[in-house]
Amino acid sequence: MKTVVKLDGLMKKYDNRAVVDGLSLEIREGEIFGLLGPNGAGKSTTMNMICSLLKPTAGSIELFGHDIKTENRKVKPMIGYIPQDLAIYGNLKAWENVELFTSLYGIKGQKLKDEIDRSLEFVGLSDKRDSFARTFSGGMKRRLNIACALGHRPKLLIFDEPTVGIDPQSRNFILEKIKEANKDGTTVIYTSHYMEEVEAICTRVAIMDNGKVVAIGTTEELKNMVRKTPDEDVSLEEVFLTLTGKKLRDYVEG
């Protein structure tokens, strides 16, 4: 299986404080790879460096075998990024938002129109294409945010806390669409503090704390790290508590 993302000794410092501290990991083609950790663990900083929005202090990043430092123009079109903070314009209609972001990749004419239609249909917003984004509910805005990242057909989708502050129905819709995109061949990185989401969709999970990966594997492999007996029922939250000494919920709610 091909390696899509390779991080080697990745580090990001602010005022001599390491937010990401010597991170090394590989993400394989076709995975839904989860990053689990509390606020401040370094998840979003890592994603921003992968997307070239932040420059690493040290270490290297390879995407699809290309070094992002020297071949940035080649890899950027391969990435679709859905940030935690909404990246849509309320004074634009749904289709205009998708058009704006898709056209940044040089897509024009009929192909641009087709990609707008495809992206809006995928997130269930075709009937709202002519509505202004400012009139949308929180869940609909999240879905439009995803559509804006799909128009150029990226091979790697990065979701940074895409279900924060939305209703359960919208959350379930987004999770199902992530699995659908993955089945179509897209590799996914999914960051969250919500363990139930990570456990529901991710093929492998890395637990981050203080800028480092403290454990990595399938959910069952992670649970086996802390099980005292083979048949012990262990939750992912218990794994997190055992490996980091912290209760994730305290960080999420605080």
JOGIZI-V248160 format. One record per helix or strand. SS is the DSSP state (@ for helix, = for strand). FROM is the first residue (numbers start at 1). TO is the last residue. If there is no record, write none. Layout:
SS;FROM;TO
SS;FROM;TO
This chain:
=;3;14
=;17;28
=;32;36
@;43;50
=;58;63
=;66;67
@;72;76
=;79;82
=;93;93
@;94;103
@;109;122
@;126;128
=;132;132
@;133;135
@;138;150
=;156;160
@;168;183
=;187;192
@;195;201
=;204;209
=;212;217
@;219;224
@;236;244
@;248;253
